[in-house]
């Protein structure tokens, strides 16, 4: 128990595994072992622990909630949604459940439904920065591309939380995209590069950076950016299409066939 409270999850896993072996089906031990496994990223085993608890205590809120989180971590949204809904019946005001259901809608691009869940979670969800980000992100996804007033509002929404320490990983890319939609290219480039500093292997950031460079008619920079991304994802068709277009722009009066031939020679190394 002390190891779990001190976030020493490997130690907690060892202790609770031994106890669970000696006293199987003991509710508290199974739940705590599940929590340790969840924090260690061992999601399949965590699911087994929480489901074990729920066999004897089917309405146990904490096990239902963390089962949902484990399923969500495994990208099993349908099972996560079912578990969140059951947990919400046991605790209708749970901000964690409401946010979790909203986040599933967000991942499924059901942005209006997501906002409804996020708004309901305002009073009880602890991470206000995360909540504000995803509400703004949903509004961003729903906003028309050429609505200057809405674009300004979206950007201001991101900037209101920009100095917080616990921002979601996608924050810089989201703000870069919002600036790009508003035609504010220098700011878009700045935040796109910040995103790549945080995660040098983020394909979406490379893609956005390449497209911005393409809009600026900087074909050499675009080629370099997209080529770097292709090293990371050699079979990404969208990246190949962008690179193919760039190569066409770099050759005077080239025929499509010649451009394609040069393009394919260039990417052979990525596809082998």
C-alpha positions in Angstrom: 0.0 0.0 0.0 2.8 2.4 0.9 4.6 1.6 -2.4 1.4 2.4 -4.3 1.0 5.7 -2.5 4.6 6.6 -3.2 4.1 5.8 -6.9 6.6 2.9 -6.7 4.5 0.9 -9.1 7.0 -1.9 -9.8 7.3 -2.6 -6.1 3.5 -2.4 -5.7 3.0 -4.9 -8.5 5.4 -7.3 -6.8 3.8 -7.0 -3.4 0.2 -7.2 -4.6 0.9 -10.1 -7.0 2.2 -12.1 -4.0 -0.8 -11.3 -1.9 -3.1 -12.0 -4.8 -1.5 -15.4 -5.2 -1.9 -16.3 -1.5 -5.4 -14.8 -1.2 -7.0 -14.9 -4.7 -10.2 -13.0 -5.4 -9.5 -10.5 -2.5 -11.2 -7.4 -3.8 -8.8 -4.7 -2.5 -5.7 -6.5 -3.6 -7.0 -7.2 -7.1 -8.0 -3.5 -7.5 -4.6 -2.2 -6.2 -2.7 -4.6 -8.4 -4.8 -3.3 -11.3 -3.8 0.3 -10.4 -0.1 -0.6 -10.3 -0.4 -2.4 -13.7 -2.3 0.5 -15.2 0.4 2.9 -14.2 3.1 0.6 -15.6 1.4 0.5 -19.0 0.5 -3.2 -18.6 -3.1 -2.5 -19.8 -4.2 -6.1 -20.7 -3.2 -7.4 -17.2 -4.9 -4.4 -15.6 -8.1 -5.2 -17.4 -8.0 -8.7 -16.1 -7.5 -7.4 -12.5 -10.4 -5.0 -12.7 -12.7 -7.5 -14.4 -11.8 -10.0 -11.6 -12.9 -7.5 -9.0 -16.2 -6.8 -10.9 -17.1 -10.5 -10.9 -17.8 -10.3 -7.2 -18.6 -6.6 -7.0 -20.2 -5.6 -10.3 -21.1 -2.1 -9.1 -17.7 -1.2 -7.8 -17.2 2.4 -9.1 -13.4 2.6 -8.8 -12.9 -0.7 -10.7 -15.4 0.3 -13.4 -13.7 3.7 -13.8 -10.2 2.2 -14.1 -11.4 -0.6 -16.3 -12.7 2.1 -18.7 -9.3 3.9 -18.6 -7.5 0.6 -19.3 -9.7 -0.1 -22.3 -9.2 3.4 -23.5 -5.5 3.0 -23.3 -5.8 -0.1 -25.5 -7.9 1.9 -28.0 -10.9 -0.3 -27.3 -13.3 2.7 -27.2 -16.5 0.6 -27.3 -15.6 -1.3 -24.2 -14.3 1.8 -22.6 -17.6 3.6 -23.3 -19.6 0.7 -21.8 -17.4 0.7 -18.6 -17.6 4.5 -18.2 -21.4 4.4 -18.6 -21.7 1.8 -15.9 -19.5 3.8 -13.6 -21.5 6.9 -14.3 -24.6 5.1 -13.1 -22.9 4.6 -9.8 -21.6 8.1 -9.5 -23.6 10.4 -11.9 -21.5 13.5 -11.1 -18.1 11.9 -11.8 -16.0 14.3 -13.8 -13.6 11.5 -14.7 -16.4 9.5 -16.3 -17.9 12.5 -18.1 -14.5 13.6 -19.4 -13.7 10.0 -20.5 -17.0 9.7 -22.5 -16.3 13.1 -24.0 -12.8 12.1 -25.0 -14.1 9.0 -26.7 -16.5 11.2 -28.7 -13.6 13.5 -29.5 -11.5 10.6 -30.9 -14.5 9.6 -33.0 -14.8 13.1 -34.3 -18.2 13.6 -32.7 -17.2 17.1 -31.5 -20.6 18.4 -30.6 -21.3 15.4 -28.4 -17.8 15.7 -26.9 -18.4 19.3 -25.9 -21.7 18.3 -24.1 -19.8 15.8 -22.0 -16.9 18.2 -21.3 -19.3 20.9 -20.3 -21.0 18.6 -17.8 -17.6 17.7 -16.4 -16.7 21.3 -15.6 -17.7 21.2 -11.9 -16.1 18.0 -10.9 -13.2 17.2 -13.3 -9.9 18.0 -11.6 -7.7 18.9 -14.6 -9.2 22.2 -15.7 -6.4 22.9 -18.2 -7.0 19.6 -20.0 -10.7 20.2 -20.0 -10.3 23.8 -21.4 -8.0 22.5 -24.1 -10.3 19.8 -25.4 -13.4 22.1 -25.4 -11.4 24.6 -27.4 -10.0 21.9 -29.6 -13.6 20.7 -30.4 -14.7 24.2 -31.2 -11.6 24.5 -33.4 -12.6 21.4 -35.4 -16.1 22.7 -35.8 -15.2 26.2 -36.9 -15.4 27.2 -40.5 -11.9 27.6 -42.1 -12.3 31.2 -43.3 -14.2 32.7 -40.3 -11.8 35.3 -39.0 -13.7 36.1 -35.8 -14.0 32.4 -34.9 -10.3 31.8 -35.7 -9.3 34.7 -33.4 -11.5 33.3 -30.6 -10.0 29.8 -31.0 -6.4 31.1 -30.9 -7.2 33.2 -27.8 -8.7 30.1 -26.2 -5.4 28.2 -26.7 -3.3 31.2 -25.6 -5.2 31.5 -22.3 -3.7 28.2 -21.2 -0.4 28.3 -23.1 1.7 29.0 -20.0 0.3 26.1 -17.9 2.7 23.3 -17.1 0.4 20.3 -17.7 -0.6 20.9 -21.3 -1.7 18.0 -23.5 1.0 16.7 -25.8 -0.9 17.9 -28.9 -1.1 21.6 -27.7 1.6 23.1 -29.8 0.5 21.4 -33.0 -3.1 22.4 -32.3 -2.1 26.0 -31.9 0.1 25.9 -35.0 -2.8 24.5 -37.0 -5.1 27.3 -35.7 -2.6 29.9 -36.7 -2.2 28.3 -40.1 -6.0 28.3 -40.6 -6.0 32.0 -39.8 -3.2 32.7 -42.3 -0.8 33.7 -39.5 2.2 31.8 -41.0 5.1 33.0 -38.8 3.2 32.0 -35.6 2.2 28.7 -37.2 5.8 28.0 -38.0 6.9 28.9 -34.5 4.5 26.5 -32.8 5.0 23.8 -35.4 8.7 23.8 -34.6 8.0 23.8 -30.8 5.9 20.7 -31.4 8.8 19.0 -33.1 11.1 20.0 -30.3 8.8 18.2 -27.9 8.4 15.2 -30.1 10.9 14.9 -33.0 9.0 11.9 -34.4 5.6 13.5 -34.7 4.4 12.9 -38.2 1.5 15.4 -38.1 3.9 18.2 -37.1 6.3 17.4 -40.0 3.3 17.3 -42.4 2.0 20.7 -41.2 5.5 22.2 -41.4 6.0 20.8 -44.9 2.7 22.2 -46.0 3.4 25.7 -44.6 6.8 25.6 -46.4 5.0 24.6 -49.5 2.6 27.6 -49.3 5.7 29.8 -48.9 7.0 28.2 -52.1 10.1 27.0 -50.3 10.4 23.8 -52.1 13.9 22.8 -50.8 12.8 23.2 -47.2 9.5 21.3 -47.9 11.5 18.4 -49.6 13.8 18.2 -46.6 10.9 18.2 -44.1 8.9 15.6 -45.9 11.9 13.4 -46.5 12.7 13.5 -42.8 9.1 12.4 -42.1 9.4 9.6 -44.6 12.4 8.2 -42.8 10.0 7.8 -39.8 7.0 6.5 -41.8 8.3 5.1 -45.2 4.9 4.0 -46.4 2.9 7.1 -45.6 1.0 7.7 -48.8 0.1 11.3 -48.0 3.7 12.2 -47.4 4.7 10.6 -50.7 2.0 12.6 -52.5 3.3 15.9 -51.0 6.9 15.0 -51.9 5.9 14.0 -55.4 4.2 17.4 -55.9 7.3 19.2 -54.6 9.6 17.4 -57.0 7.3 18.3 -59.9 7.6 22.0 -58.9 11.4 21.8 -58.8 11.9 20.7 -62.4 11.3 23.1 -65.2 8.9 21.8 -67.9 9.1 18.2 -66.7 6.6 15.7 -67.8 4.7 13.9 -65.2 6.3 10.6 -66.1 9.9 11.9 -65.7 8.9 13.6 -62.4 7.4 10.3 -61.2 10.5 8.4 -62.3 12.8 10.7 -60.3 10.5 10.6 -57.3 10.5 6.8 -57.2 14.3 6.7 -57.5 14.5 9.0 -54.6 12.2 7.0 -52.3 13.4 3.5 -53.1 15.6 3.5 -50.0 12.5 4.2 -47.8 10.4 1.4 -49.2 12.9 -1.5 -49.1 
